[in-house]
Amino acid sequence: MLIQILLAFLKIGFLGFGGGYAMLSMVLDESLKLGLTLHQFADLNALDMLIPGPIAINAATYVGYLVDGFAGATVATAAVCVPSFVLVPLFIKFKRTFAHNPKVNQFLDMVKPAAVGLVASAGFTLLLGVVFGADTLSQLIANPHAPDIFTLMVVAVCSYLHIKKNVNPILLTVVSGVVGFALYYVI
Amino acid sequence: MQKNVNWILFRSFVIAGTFTFAGGLAMLPLLQKEIVDKHKLMNKDEFLEDAIMAQTLPGIIALNSACFFGKKSNGVPGMLAAALGSILPAFVFMLLATILYEYIPQEGPLQMAFVGIRASAVAFIFAAAISIGQHSLDKIINWIMMITSFLVITVFNFQAPYVILFAGIFGIVYYSYIKKDGGKSSC
């Protein structure tokens, strides 16, 4: 069982482009193959909202534990981390070797602004989710509804305070949580 | 007295990892504050370049960035310290949560608290986009590329790896044949 966990999460790590949420469909496929139920996968998503850290690590720990206890959790987490330890040093070395290759630089020169677009879209997707409860823009257009006022305000205020006033993100995170907590009793 | 760089890296990533609820992208502002501004382990340009690459390579974005910043700051020991810092909180918290799952309340104020926290994360992701944007959006064509990649992902649901691949290929074509001034060295 441990070998299967290892292979599953190596695959997720090496083929997971675009960050955690993009990886999630692969996590689903592999989890089902390892014997998890759809219900357990849904629970993973719920837990991931509560637990900090990269979704891939949360997923690996959770799936690994359910399949094979502490050993499974450790193997899965280690496996999903391996690609980073391999690819990043390789890339740093590669960049040094190819630093003056014009084709490589031309390639990277357009990848960089594209990456900015990628990050912006990740933020936008999260915005759609927390404020409108929609997964995609097309979904929201198909079923338009009013934004959640609380989350909208949190996004606006935190954006202003952090981007314009340089307020510490940890402070903003904690305060947002406390306000949410308190609001439960008000609403 | 020189403070141990590995400890600084480890601690920065543990803090960032514990207080970030929307993945590696939301960690960037915090990490920039610690690594570039406060402890001056890297300069800002290199930090932002690496942040972009961490996002572009497959695997866990937060861990990729830990490996980049750690290795650039202090070689392999730095990389391991940073990586461990980013992995540990997620692993430990998730393990605890998975074991105790039945006892975590599904509704109530805690849920609202995390809604607030996720909403605040939107601000940090946008801040990260602005940060890396300032670094690479210096030409009109870059803005066009950024907006295009944002749109194809949010409106047309393109997958990240394809966007990056097409962007890179476009870069080679654009600079080789359209711009006709060879490859711009970006290193």
Interface residues (C-beta under 8 A of the other chain):
Chain A: G13 F14 L15 G16 F17 G18 G19 G20 Y21 A22 D43 A46 L47 M49 L50 I51 P52 G53 P54 I55 A56 I57 N58 T61 Y62 Y65 L66 F70 A73 T77 V80 C81 P83 S84 F85 L87 V88 P89 F91 I92 K95 A99 H100 N101 P102 K103 V104 N105 Q106 F107 L108 D109 M110 V111 K112 P113 A114 A115 V116 G117 L118 V119 A120 S121 A122 G123 F124 T125 L126 L127 G129 V130 V131 T136 L137 S138 F150 T151 V154 V155 C158 S159 L161 H162 I163 N168 P169 I170 L172 T173 V174 S176 G177 V178 V179 G180 F181 A182 L183 Y184 Y185
Chain B: I15 G17 T18 F19 T20 F21 A22 G23 G24 L25 A26 P29 L30 K33 E49 I52 M53 A54 Q55 T56 L57 P58 G59 I60 I61 A62 L63 N64 A66 C67 F68 K71 K72 M79 A83 S86 I87 P89 A90 F91 F93 M94 L95 A97 T98 I99 Y101 I104 Q106 G108 P109 L110 Q111 M112 A113 F114 V115 G116 I117 R118 A119 S120 A121 V122 A123 F124 I125 F126 A127 A128 A129 I130 I132 G133 H135 S136 L137 N142 W143 M145 M146 I147 T148 S149 F150 L151 I153 T154 V155 N157 Q159 A160 P161 V163 I164 A167 G168 I169 F170 G171 I172 Y174 Y175 S176 G182 G183 K184 S185 S186 C187
